[in-house]
Amino acid sequence: MCSFLGAPAITSDTERVSLQMKPTKMFVCSANGKKRLNVQLELRDHSLLIVPNGDSNRYSVPNKERVITLSRKPEGGFGVAIKGGREHNLPIIISKILRQDSSSIKLYVGDAILKVNDTPTRGLSREQATELLRSSGDKVVLTVKHYKEVAALLKKDEEQGKCLELSFAYVQEMEEQRAFKLQASNSKDETVVQCSDKGNREMWLKLIHAAVQRCNDQGIEGLNKNLEEANKVHWMDWISKKCYFPWNRQRTLPLFLAFKGGSVFQFDRAPVSLAQFEECQVVYKAYQCSLLPDTDCIDMAVALRHYVLETPHHCIRFSLNATVSAALERSWALCTYLSVITLSSRTFSVHFEGKAASLTIDWNMGFALYDIASKEYLWKYGFVQYRSSSHDGSKVKMVFGLKDTGRKSEVNRTVSLTSEALAKQLVFCINAFLSSKSAAPFQ
């Protein structure tokens, strides 16, 4: 395998920018890690091109027409395989070269065959182009032009290169292996890229994260184009969900999370239309959930932030790249605020001192406990009087400050609910109202 100059090429329609770095090696690994292919990466506006580095010259071919003469091999063919054609709305592309003199004749994978002898191939199917080559005698003159983007899209396996779309791509860092994992949103295939140089890995991760974020912002902007402000997508991206197994092993799995309006959505694949939000099966209001930093996670990877998302049915521990964690937290605050002001008030059936009662949390009134038997309010407290809350099983303890500062400046109020799940819901709702009250930028 040959090392390559590990400089990312960032290309646009008008320019190409290359960052010079020391020579290094980069590999694409198979799923079991036993097979490695030396590759070169090229970062484009909306995609990442991964090409084999065995013959780097074939990916620096001038973008102009060339004339190549091929002699038929003794076994009968010209030693090239073709793909594309009219049925794929593509030119006839050389996908494999099965001859030893490919370098000397200057023929490359990714060359589009424009003419066979004097016959244009435009509009031909792959089968018609194959027959044209077969009937060309002992020698054939090919007019070709190189299209490496088309070639990368046509190639199926790792050894022939890949073109990964970056919009809502999943990027997982694998620090111990000096590697990172990529998965395009429109594919289930994972690509593991391993670097022998830690600095080069960090540089590529930084560039790829920035490119993915740009693509994601454009995607969100497109979804929000005709939506009212209170119903827009605030944030959505892949998270690395942590899963724990009985044999004391941790594994991370991709989960797509979105905050839209006042709701939290969970997907298996990145949504590309508003209809997919309507069809989503896992949706919660933000006031039903809790999103907090994971204080139990001790991780030396400064590039990651760790969180715990609790919903009515699941507790999800996940990690996220530090560069987007601030956007996640801002969007969560906005999502929570919108869910609370839409709700305005929520009432829970509780027991207080052995009596059936209703506890209401109201945006304007604060906390109020209504005794069902006497049909009277037993107590009321404003949000400014709230101090703290905690739950133990199905019981929730709330601490309020008293208005007159006598001997006892605080009072405890404990209510019982029918289950621990409802007790958690009460605590989450309290925290949502309080955080929304303090969310001055959104009021």
Sequence and secondary structure as in RCSB ss.txt:
>XXXX:A:sequence
MCSFLGAPAITSDTERVSLQMKPTKMFVCSANGKKRLNVQLELRDHSLLIVPNGDSNRYSVPNKERVITLSRKPE
GGFGVAIKGGREHNLPIIISKILRQDSSSIKLYVGDAILKVNDTPTRGLSREQATELLRSSGDKVVLTVKHYKEV
AALLKKDEEQGKCLELSFAYVQEMEEQRAFKLQASNSKDETVVQCSDKGNREMWLKLIHAAVQRCNDQGIEGLNK
NLEEANKVHWMDWISKKCYFPWNRQRTLPLFLAFKGGSVFQFDRAPVSLAQFEECQVVYKAYQCSLLPDTDCIDM
AVALRHYVLETPHHCIRFSLNATVSAALERSWALCTYLSVITLSSRTFSVHFEGKAASLTIDWNMGFALYDIASK
EYLWKYGFVQYRSSSHDGSKVKMVFGLKDTGRKSEVNRTVSLTSEALAKQLVFCINAFLSSKSAAPFQ
>XXXX:A:secstr
   EE   EEE SS EEE    EE EEEE TTS  EEEEEEEEESSEEEEEE TTGGGGS  SS EEEEEE  TT
SS SEEEEEEGGGTEEEEEEEE STTTTTTT  TTEEEEEETTEE TT  HHHHHHHHHTS SEEEEEEEE HHH
HHHH  SGGG EEEE TT EEEEETTTTEEEEE TT    EEEEES HHHHHHHHHHHHHHHHHHHHHHHHHHTT
T  GGGSEEEEEEEEEEEEETTTEEEEEEEEEEEETTEEEEESS   SHHHHHT SEEEEGGG EEEE TT    
 TTEEEEEEE SS EEEEEEEHHHHHHHHHHHHHHHHHHHHHH EEEEEEEETTEEEEEEEETTTEEEEEETTTT
EEEEEE GGGEEEEEEETTEEEEEEE SS SS  EEEEEEE SSHHHHHHHHHHHHHHHHHHT GGG 
